Amino acid sequence: MTDRAPVSQVETELALRIAVGGGLGALARALKLLHAHGEANLVSVVRGGDGRAAGLLLCPNCIEGALALRREGFEVETETVVTVRTPDLPGAFAHFVATLEAENLRIAYAFSLAAGGEILAVFRTDENPKAEDALRNYLFLPDITLPAGGEAAPPQPA
């Protein structure tokens, strides 16, 4: 027996990449400032051995948040990423990556977070518009079904 593929959201979003000296304490100050101005949702944090920390954040007001951080002396860049929000199904992230690979897209970075039965996957590719189209068109067509194993199967010809 198969179930219908879940309704999912695929879109290109603006993200902020911040780098701070002073480790996690400085990152916490930057996040507090960003939350006040950009309503940021933390996505990923990396801490280097040199006392520097970096974060990649999605936020609805990234431009305002970036300007506030720059005024306070923080290093910040904006960049576009492709996000996928969908129920957390076994093999979903691997399927997303395979879809992008099939389109000959180069992935600069990719990661996913799962919570509450949902997954958020974030991709930075060499062609984000093409990546968004591929993920939307090949993964979430209404007639895609999930076999008992959980891997998404391509639509069958009529």
Residue pairs with C-beta under 8 A, 6 or more apart in sequence:
1 148
2 145
2 146
2 147
2 148
3 145
3 146
4 142
4 145
4 146
5 139
5 140
5 141
5 142
5 144
5 145
5 146
5 152
6 86
6 87
6 89
7 140
8 84
8 85
8 86
8 87
8 139
8 140
9 83
9 84
9 85
9 86
10 82
10 83
10 84
10 132
10 135
10 136
10 139
10 140
11 82
11 83
11 132
12 80
12 81
12 82
12 83
12 128
12 129
12 132
13 58
13 80
13 81
13 82
13 83
14 58
14 59
14 62
14 63
14 78
14 79
14 80
15 43
15 56
15 57
15 58
15 59
15 62
15 78
15 79
15 80
15 81
15 122
16 34
16 38
16 40
16 55
16 56
16 57
16 59
16 62
16 65
16 66
16 69
16 76
16 77
16 78
17 54
17 55
17 56
17 57
17 76
17 77
17 78
17 79
18 27
18 30
18 34
18 54
18 55
18 57
18 69
18 74
18 75
18 76
19 52
19 53
19 54
19 74
19 75
19 76
20 26
20 27
20 29
20 30
20 52
20 53
20 54
20 74
20 75
21 51
21 52
22 51
22 53
23 47
23 51
23 52
23 53
24 45
24 47
24 53
26 53
27 45
27 53
27 55
30 55
30 69
30 72
30 74
31 40
31 42
31 55
31 57
33 68
33 69
33 72
33 74
34 40
34 57
34 59
34 65
34 68
34 69
36 68
37 61
37 64
37 65
37 67
37 68
37 69
38 57
38 59
38 60
38 61
38 62
38 64
38 65
38 66
38 68
39 59
39 60
39 61
39 65
40 57
40 58
40 59
40 65
41 57
41 58
41 59
42 55
42 57
43 55
43 56
43 57
43 58
43 111
43 113
43 120
43 122
44 55
44 56
44 111
44 122
45 53
45 54
45 55
46 53
46 54
46 55
47 53
47 54
48 54
56 81
56 122
57 65
58 81
58 83
58 122
59 65
62 78
63 78
66 76
66 77
66 78
69 76
70 76
79 124
80 124
80 128
81 122
81 123
81 124
81 128
82 122
82 123
82 124
82 125
82 128
82 131
82 132
82 135
83 120
83 121
83 122
83 123
84 96
84 119
84 120
84 121
84 123
84 135
84 139
85 118
85 119
85 120
86 92
86 118
86 119
86 121
86 140
87 117
87 118
87 119
88 114
88 117
88 118
88 119
89 119
89 146
89 150
89 152
90 149
90 150
90 151
91 149
91 150
91 151
91 152
92 112
92 119
92 121
92 152
93 112
93 119
93 121
95 139
95 151
95 152
96 110
96 121
96 123
96 135
96 139
97 107
97 110
99 134
99 135
99 138
99 139
100 107
100 123
100 125
100 131
100 134
100 135
102 134
102 138
103 130
103 131
103 134
105 125
105 126
105 127
105 130
105 131
105 134
106 125
106 126
107 123
107 124
107 125
108 124
108 125
108 126
109 122
109 123
109 124
110 121
110 122
110 123
110 124
111 121
111 122
112 119
112 120
112 121
112 122
113 119
113 120
114 120
123 131
125 131
138 154
139 152
141 155
143 155
143 156
144 152
144 153
144 154
144 155
145 153
146 152
146 153
147 153
